[in-house]
């Protein structure tokens, strides 16, 4: 992945508009096998921070799915998604609680 594509992706996953964040998270999964260790861990860290504060259900689901895909690379460690420890699972939609639990157990 070249620097320009990486920056564009980071901008999308941190955009102020929920639909752009959702699309950015979805696009993250398109490149999973192209990331270096640093890129994958950076994306996971930013996606975790975004997910903790995400209010849009669709964007949140896309963010969590993207982090799971990134975790499958072996590059994501517990420290990269440490923000998940801030999550009160009771506040998360029930279908998405499993994502968070899986991520915390796998990293």
Phi and psi in radians as a Rosetta constraint file:
Dihedral C 1 N 2 CA 2 C 2 CIRCULARHARMONIC -1.481 0.35
Dihedral N 2 CA 2 C 2 N 3 CIRCULARHARMONIC 2.897 0.35
Dihedral C 2 N 3 CA 3 C 3 CIRCULARHARMONIC -1.050 0.35
Dihedral N 3 CA 3 C 3 N 4 CIRCULARHARMONIC -0.718 0.35
Dihedral C 3 N 4 CA 4 C 4 CIRCULARHARMONIC -1.095 0.35
Dihedral N 4 CA 4 C 4 N 5 CIRCULARHARMONIC -0.755 0.35
Dihedral C 4 N 5 CA 5 C 5 CIRCULARHARMONIC -1.135 0.35
Dihedral N 5 CA 5 C 5 N 6 CIRCULARHARMONIC -0.696 0.35
Dihedral C 5 N 6 CA 6 C 6 CIRCULARHARMONIC -1.107 0.35
Dihedral N 6 CA 6 C 6 N 7 CIRCULARHARMONIC -0.798 0.35
Dihedral C 6 N 7 CA 7 C 7 CIRCULARHARMONIC -1.139 0.35
Dihedral N 7 CA 7 C 7 N 8 CIRCULARHARMONIC -0.696 0.35
Dihedral C 7 N 8 CA 8 C 8 CIRCULARHARMONIC -1.065 0.35
Dihedral N 8 CA 8 C 8 N 9 CIRCULARHARMONIC -0.749 0.35
Dihedral C 8 N 9 CA 9 C 9 CIRCULARHARMONIC -1.115 0.35
Dihedral N 9 CA 9 C 9 N 10 CIRCULARHARMONIC -0.771 0.35
Dihedral C 9 N 10 CA 10 C 10 CIRCULARHARMONIC -1.057 0.35
Dihedral N 10 CA 10 C 10 N 11 CIRCULARHARMONIC -0.722 0.35
Dihedral C 10 N 11 CA 11 C 11 CIRCULARHARMONIC -1.095 0.35
Dihedral N 11 CA 11 C 11 N 12 CIRCULARHARMONIC -0.699 0.35
Dihedral C 11 N 12 CA 12 C 12 CIRCULARHARMONIC -1.143 0.35
Dihedral N 12 CA 12 C 12 N 13 CIRCULARHARMONIC -0.770 0.35
Dihedral C 12 N 13 CA 13 C 13 CIRCULARHARMONIC -1.305 0.35
Dihedral N 13 CA 13 C 13 N 14 CIRCULARHARMONIC -0.151 0.35
Dihedral C 13 N 14 CA 14 C 14 CIRCULARHARMONIC -2.008 0.35
Dihedral N 14 CA 14 C 14 N 15 CIRCULARHARMONIC 0.190 0.35
Dihedral C 14 N 15 CA 15 C 15 CIRCULARHARMONIC -1.105 0.35
Dihedral N 15 CA 15 C 15 N 16 CIRCULARHARMONIC 2.736 0.35
Dihedral C 15 N 16 CA 16 C 16 CIRCULARHARMONIC -1.312 0.35
Dihedral N 16 CA 16 C 16 N 17 CIRCULARHARMONIC -0.382 0.35
Dihedral C 16 N 17 CA 17 C 17 CIRCULARHARMONIC -1.618 0.35
Dihedral N 17 CA 17 C 17 N 18 CIRCULARHARMONIC 2.251 0.35
Dihedral C 17 N 18 CA 18 C 18 CIRCULARHARMONIC -1.026 0.35
Dihedral N 18 CA 18 C 18 N 19 CIRCULARHARMONIC -0.718 0.35
Dihedral C 18 N 19 CA 19 C 19 CIRCULARHARMONIC -1.166 0.35
Dihedral N 19 CA 19 C 19 N 20 CIRCULARHARMONIC -0.516 0.35
Dihedral C 19 N 20 CA 20 C 20 CIRCULARHARMONIC -1.301 0.35
Dihedral N 20 CA 20 C 20 N 21 CIRCULARHARMONIC -0.701 0.35
Dihedral C 20 N 21 CA 21 C 21 CIRCULARHARMONIC -1.086 0.35
Dihedral N 21 CA 21 C 21 N 22 CIRCULARHARMONIC -0.716 0.35
Dihedral C 21 N 22 CA 22 C 22 CIRCULARHARMONIC -1.081 0.35
Dihedral N 22 CA 22 C 22 N 23 CIRCULARHARMONIC -0.817 0.35
Dihedral C 22 N 23 CA 23 C 23 CIRCULARHARMONIC -1.104 0.35
Dihedral N 23 CA 23 C 23 N 24 CIRCULARHARMONIC -0.695 0.35
Dihedral C 23 N 24 CA 24 C 24 CIRCULARHARMONIC -1.088 0.35
Dihedral N 24 CA 24 C 24 N 25 CIRCULARHARMONIC -0.741 0.35
Dihedral C 24 N 25 CA 25 C 25 CIRCULARHARMONIC -1.130 0.35
Dihedral N 25 CA 25 C 25 N 26 CIRCULARHARMONIC -0.720 0.35
Dihedral C 25 N 26 CA 26 C 26 CIRCULARHARMONIC -1.090 0.35
Dihedral N 26 CA 26 C 26 N 27 CIRCULARHARMONIC -0.730 0.35
Dihedral C 26 N 27 CA 27 C 27 CIRCULARHARMONIC -1.164 0.35
Dihedral N 27 CA 27 C 27 N 28 CIRCULARHARMONIC -0.486 0.35
Dihedral C 27 N 28 CA 28 C 28 CIRCULARHARMONIC -1.003 0.35
Dihedral N 28 CA 28 C 28 N 29 CIRCULARHARMONIC -0.693 0.35
Dihedral C 28 N 29 CA 29 C 29 CIRCULARHARMONIC -1.253 0.35
Dihedral N 29 CA 29 C 29 N 30 CIRCULARHARMONIC -0.372 0.35
Dihedral C 29 N 30 CA 30 C 30 CIRCULARHARMONIC -1.203 0.35
Dihedral N 30 CA 30 C 30 N 31 CIRCULARHARMONIC -0.410 0.35
Dihedral C 30 N 31 CA 31 C 31 CIRCULARHARMONIC -1.901 0.35
Dihedral N 31 CA 31 C 31 N 32 CIRCULARHARMONIC 0.077 0.35
Dihedral C 31 N 32 CA 32 C 32 CIRCULARHARMONIC -0.780 0.35
Dihedral N 32 CA 32 C 32 N 33 CIRCULARHARMONIC -0.743 0.35
Dihedral C 32 N 33 CA 33 C 33 CIRCULARHARMONIC -1.479 0.35
Dihedral N 33 CA 33 C 33 N 34 CIRCULARHARMONIC 0.044 0.35
Dihedral C 33 N 34 CA 34 C 34 CIRCULARHARMONIC -1.792 0.35
Dihedral N 34 CA 34 C 34 N 35 CIRCULARHARMONIC -0.115 0.35
Dihedral C 34 N 35 CA 35 C 35 CIRCULARHARMONIC -1.427 0.35
Dihedral N 35 CA 35 C 35 N 36 CIRCULARHARMONIC 2.515 0.35
Dihedral C 35 N 36 CA 36 C 36 CIRCULARHARMONIC -1.374 0.35
Dihedral N 36 CA 36 C 36 N 37 CIRCULARHARMONIC 2.989 0.35
Dihedral C 36 N 37 CA 37 C 37 CIRCULARHARMONIC -1.045 0.35
Dihedral N 37 CA 37 C 37 N 38 CIRCULARHARMONIC -0.720 0.35
Dihedral C 37 N 38 CA 38 C 38 CIRCULARHARMONIC -1.163 0.35
Dihedral N 38 CA 38 C 38 N 39 CIRCULARHARMONIC -0.744 0.35
Dihedral C 38 N 39 CA 39 C 39 CIRCULARHARMONIC -1.111 0.35
Dihedral N 39 CA 39 C 39 N 40 CIRCULARHARMONIC -0.818 0.35
Dihedral C 39 N 40 CA 40 C 40 CIRCULARHARMONIC -1.090 0.35
Dihedral N 40 CA 40 C 40 N 41 CIRCULARHARMONIC -0.785 0.35
Dihedral C 40 N 41 CA 41 C 41 CIRCULARHARMONIC -1.204 0.35
Dihedral N 41 CA 41 C 41 N 42 CIRCULARHARMONIC -0.631 0.35
Dihedral C 41 N 42 CA 42 C 42 CIRCULARHARMONIC -1.124 0.35
Dihedral N 42 CA 42 C 42 N 43 CIRCULARHARMONIC -0.804 0.35
Dihedral C 42 N 43 CA 43 C 43 CIRCULARHARMONIC -1.088 0.35
Dihedral N 43 CA 43 C 43 N 44 CIRCULARHARMONIC -0.752 0.35
Dihedral C 43 N 44 CA 44 C 44 CIRCULARHARMONIC -1.089 0.35
Dihedral N 44 CA 44 C 44 N 45 CIRCULARHARMONIC -0.706 0.35
Dihedral C 44 N 45 CA 45 C 45 CIRCULARHARMONIC -1.104 0.35
Dihedral N 45 CA 45 C 45 N 46 CIRCULARHARMONIC -0.808 0.35
Dihedral C 45 N 46 CA 46 C 46 CIRCULARHARMONIC -1.211 0.35
Dihedral N 46 CA 46 C 46 N 47 CIRCULARHARMONIC -0.723 0.35
Dihedral C 46 N 47 CA 47 C 47 CIRCULARHARMONIC -1.103 0.35
Dihedral N 47 CA 47 C 47 N 48 CIRCULARHARMONIC -0.659 0.35
Dihedral C 47 N 48 CA 48 C 48 CIRCULARHARMONIC -1.132 0.35
Dihedral N 48 CA 48 C 48 N 49 CIRCULARHARMONIC -0.758 0.35
Dihedral C 48 N 49 CA 49 C 49 CIRCULARHARMONIC -1.087 0.35
Dihedral N 49 CA 49 C 49 N 50 CIRCULARHARMONIC -0.724 0.35
Dihedral C 49 N 50 CA 50 C 50 CIRCULARHARMONIC -1.147 0.35
Dihedral N 50 CA 50 C 50 N 51 CIRCULARHARMONIC -0.730 0.35
Dihedral C 50 N 51 CA 51 C 51 CIRCULARHARMONIC -1.124 0.35
Dihedral N 51 CA 51 C 51 N 52 CIRCULARHARMONIC -0.644 0.35
Dihedral C 51 N 52 CA 52 C 52 CIRCULARHARMONIC -1.058 0.35
Dihedral N 52 CA 52 C 52 N 53 CIRCULARHARMONIC -0.600 0.35
Dihedral C 52 N 53 CA 53 C 53 CIRCULARHARMONIC -1.846 0.35
Dihedral N 53 CA 53 C 53 N 54 CIRCULARHARMONIC 0.052 0.35
Dihedral C 53 N 54 CA 54 C 54 CIRCULARHARMONIC -1.193 0.35
Dihedral N 54 CA 54 C 54 N 55 CIRCULARHARMONIC 2.335 0.35
Dihedral C 54 N 55 CA 55 C 55 CIRCULARHARMONIC -1.837 0.35
Dihedral N 55 CA 55 C 55 N 56 CIRCULARHARMONIC -0.346 0.35
Dihedral C 55 N 56 CA 56 C 56 CIRCULARHARMONIC -1.532 0.35
Dihedral N 56 CA 56 C 56 N 57 CIRCULARHARMONIC 2.132 0.35
Dihedral C 56 N 57 CA 57 C 57 CIRCULARHARMONIC -1.043 0.35
Dihedral N 57 CA 57 C 57 N 58 CIRCULARHARMONIC -0.794 0.35
Dihedral C 57 N 58 CA 58 C 58 CIRCULARHARMONIC -1.152 0.35
Dihedral N 58 CA 58 C 58 N 59 CIRCULARHARMONIC -0.729 0.35
Dihedral C 58 N 59 CA 59 C 59 CIRCULARHARMONIC -1.147 0.35
Dihedral N 59 CA 59 C 59 N 60 CIRCULARHARMONIC -0.707 0.35
Dihedral C 59 N 60 CA 60 C 60 CIRCULARHARMONIC -1.085 0.35
Dihedral N 60 CA 60 C 60 N 61 CIRCULARHARMONIC -0.796 0.35
Dihedral C 60 N 61 CA 61 C 61 CIRCULARHARMONIC -1.068 0.35
Dihedral N 61 CA 61 C 61 N 62 CIRCULARHARMONIC -0.733 0.35
Dihedral C 61 N 62 CA 62 C 62 CIRCULARHARMONIC -1.132 0.35
Dihedral N 62 CA 62 C 62 N 63 CIRCULARHARMONIC -0.695 0.35
Dihedral C 62 N 63 CA 63 C 63 CIRCULARHARMONIC -1.110 0.35
Dihedral N 63 CA 63 C 63 N 64 CIRCULARHARMONIC -0.806 0.35
Dihedral C 63 N 64 CA 64 C 64 CIRCULARHARMONIC -1.135 0.35
Dihedral N 64 CA 64 C 64 N 65 CIRCULARHARMONIC -0.712 0.35
Dihedral C 64 N 65 CA 65 C 65 CIRCULARHARMONIC -1.091 0.35
Dihedral N 65 CA 65 C 65 N 66 CIRCULARHARMONIC -0.742 0.35
Dihedral C 65 N 66 CA 66 C 66 CIRCULARHARMONIC -1.091 0.35
Dihedral N 66 CA 66 C 66 N 67 CIRCULARHARMONIC -0.708 0.35
Dihedral C 66 N 67 CA 67 C 67 CIRCULARHARMONIC -1.143 0.35
Dihedral N 67 CA 67 C 67 N 68 CIRCULARHARMONIC -0.705 0.35
Dihedral C 67 N 68 CA 68 C 68 CIRCULARHARMONIC -1.054 0.35
Dihedral N 68 CA 68 C 68 N 69 CIRCULARHARMONIC -0.739 0.35
Dihedral C 68 N 69 CA 69 C 69 CIRCULARHARMONIC -1.119 0.35
Dihedral N 69 CA 69 C 69 N 70 CIRCULARHARMONIC -0.749 0.35
Dihedral C 69 N 70 CA 70 C 70 CIRCULARHARMONIC -1.099 0.35
Dihedral N 70 CA 70 C 70 N 71 CIRCULARHARMONIC -0.680 0.35
Dihedral C 70 N 71 CA 71 C 71 CIRCULARHARMONIC -1.081 0.35
Dihedral N 71 CA 71 C 71 N 72 CIRCULARHARMONIC -0.512 0.35
Dihedral C 71 N 72 CA 72 C 72 CIRCULARHARMONIC -1.184 0.35
Dihedral N 72 CA 72 C 72 N 73 CIRCULARHARMONIC -0.248 0.35
Dihedral C 72 N 73 CA 73 C 73 CIRCULARHARMONIC -1.322 0.35
Dihedral N 73 CA 73 C 73 N 74 CIRCULARHARMONIC -0.325 0.35
Dihedral C 73 N 74 CA 74 C 74 CIRCULARHARMONIC 1.509 0.35
Dihedral N 74 CA 74 C 74 N 75 CIRCULARHARMONIC -0.033 0.35
Dihedral C 74 N 75 CA 75 C 75 CIRCULARHARMONIC -1.561 0.35
Dihedral N 75 CA 75 C 75 N 76 CIRCULARHARMONIC -0.282 0.35
Dihedral C 75 N 76 CA 76 C 76 CIRCULARHARMONIC -1.627 0.35
Dihedral N 76 CA 76 C 76 N 77 CIRCULARHARMONIC 2.171 0.35
Dihedral C 76 N 77 CA 77 C 77 CIRCULARHARMONIC -1.926 0.35
Dihedral N 77 CA 77 C 77 N 78 CIRCULARHARMONIC 2.913 0.35
Dihedral C 77 N 78 CA 78 C 78 CIRCULARHARMONIC -0.954 0.35
Dihedral N 78 CA 78 C 78 N 79 CIRCULARHARMONIC -0.638 0.35
Dihedral C 78 N 79 CA 79 C 79 CIRCULARHARMONIC -1.141 0.35
Dihedral N 79 CA 79 C 79 N 80 CIRCULARHARMONIC -0.448 0.35
Dihedral C 79 N 80 CA 80 C 80 CIRCULARHARMONIC -1.292 0.35
Dihedral N 80 CA 80 C 80 N 81 CIRCULARHARMONIC -0.447 0.35
Dihedral C 80 N 81 CA 81 C 81 CIRCULARHARMONIC -2.067 0.35
Dihedral N 81 CA 81 C 81 N 82 CIRCULARHARMONIC 0.459 0.35
Dihedral C 81 N 82 CA 82 C 82 CIRCULARHARMONIC -1.012 0.35
Dihedral N 82 CA 82 C 82 N 83 CIRCULARHARMONIC -0.460 0.35
Dihedral C 82 N 83 CA 83 C 83 CIRCULARHARMONIC -0.989 0.35
Dihedral N 83 CA 83 C 83 N 84 CIRCULARHARMONIC -0.458 0.35
Dihedral C 83 N 84 CA 84 C 84 CIRCULARHARMONIC -1.062 0.35
Dihedral N 84 CA 84 C 84 N 85 CIRCULARHARMONIC -0.378 0.35
Dihedral C 84 N 85 CA 85 C 85 CIRCULARHARMONIC -1.173 0.35
Dihedral N 85 CA 85 C 85 N 86 CIRCULARHARMONIC -0.284 0.35
Dihedral C 85 N 86 CA 86 C 86 CIRCULARHARMONIC -1.420 0.35
Dihedral N 86 CA 86 C 86 N 87 CIRCULARHARMONIC -0.218 0.35
Dihedral C 86 N 87 CA 87 C 87 CIRCULARHARMONIC -1.348 0.35
Dihedral N 87 CA 87 C 87 N 88 CIRCULARHARMONIC 2.316 0.35
Dihedral C 87 N 88 CA 88 C 88 CIRCULARHARMONIC -1.631 0.35
Dihedral N 88 CA 88 C 88 N 89 CIRCULARHARMONIC 1.817 0.35
Dihedral C 88 N 89 CA 89 C 89 CIRCULARHARMONIC -1.000 0.35
Dihedral N 89 CA 89 C 89 N 90 CIRCULARHARMONIC -0.449 0.35
Dihedral C 89 N 90 CA 90 C 90 CIRCULARHARMONIC -1.102 0.35
Dihedral N 90 CA 90 C 90 N 91 CIRCULARHARMONIC -0.458 0.35
Dihedral C 90 N 91 CA 91 C 91 CIRCULARHARMONIC -1.478 0.35
Dihedral N 91 CA 91 C 91 N 92 CIRCULARHARMONIC -0.250 0.35
Dihedral C 91 N 92 CA 92 C 92 CIRCULARHARMONIC -1.452 0.35
Dihedral N 92 CA 92 C 92 N 93 CIRCULARHARMONIC 2.563 0.35
Dihedral C 92 N 93 CA 93 C 93 CIRCULARHARMONIC -1.013 0.35
Dihedral N 93 CA 93 C 93 N 94 CIRCULARHARMONIC 2.414 0.35
Dihedral C 93 N 94 CA 94 C 94 CIRCULARHARMONIC -0.872 0.35
Dihedral N 94 CA 94 C 94 N 95 CIRCULARHARMONIC -0.786 0.35
Dihedral C 94 N 95 CA 95 C 95 CIRCULARHARMONIC -1.096 0.35
Dihedral N 95 CA 95 C 95 N 96 CIRCULARHARMONIC -0.411 0.35
Dihedral C 95 N 96 CA 96 C 96 CIRCULARHARMONIC -1.614 0.35
Dihedral N 96 CA 96 C 96 N 97 CIRCULARHARMONIC -0.209 0.35
Dihedral C 96 N 97 CA 97 C 97 CIRCULARHARMONIC -1.072 0.35
Dihedral N 97 CA 97 C 97 N 98 CIRCULARHARMONIC -0.611 0.35
Dihedral C 97 N 98 CA 98 C 98 CIRCULARHARMONIC -1.109 0.35
Dihedral N 98 CA 98 C 98 N 99 CIRCULARHARMONIC -0.654 0.35
Dihedral C 98 N 99 CA 99 C 99 CIRCULARHARMONIC -1.000 0.35
Dihedral N 99 CA 99 C 99 N 100 CIRCULARHARMONIC -0.870 0.35
Dihedral C 99 N 100 CA 100 C 100 CIRCULARHARMONIC -1.117 0.35
Dihedral N 100 CA 100 C 100 N 101 CIRCULARHARMONIC -0.782 0.35
Dihedral C 100 N 101 CA 101 C 101 CIRCULARHARMONIC -1.043 0.35
Dihedral N 101 CA 101 C 101 N 102 CIRCULARHARMONIC -0.807 0.35
Dihedral C 101 N 102 CA 102 C 102 CIRCULARHARMONIC -1.050 0.35
Dihedral N 102 CA 102 C 102 N 103 CIRCULARHARMONIC -0.731 0.35
Dihedral C 102 N 103 CA 103 C 103 CIRCULARHARMONIC -1.140 0.35
Dihedral N 103 CA 103 C 103 N 104 CIRCULARHARMONIC -0.751 0.35
Dihedral C 103 N 104 CA 104 C 104 CIRCULARHARMONIC -1.161 0.35
Dihedral N 104 CA 104 C 104 N 105 CIRCULARHARMONIC -0.591 0.35
Dihedral C 104 N 105 CA 105 C 105 CIRCULARHARMONIC -1.382 0.35
Dihedral N 105 CA 105 C 105 N 106 CIRCULARHARMONIC -0.504 0.35
Dihedral C 105 N 106 CA 106 C 106 CIRCULARHARMONIC -1.496 0.35
Dihedral N 106 CA 106 C 106 N 107 CIRCULARHARMONIC -0.412 0.35
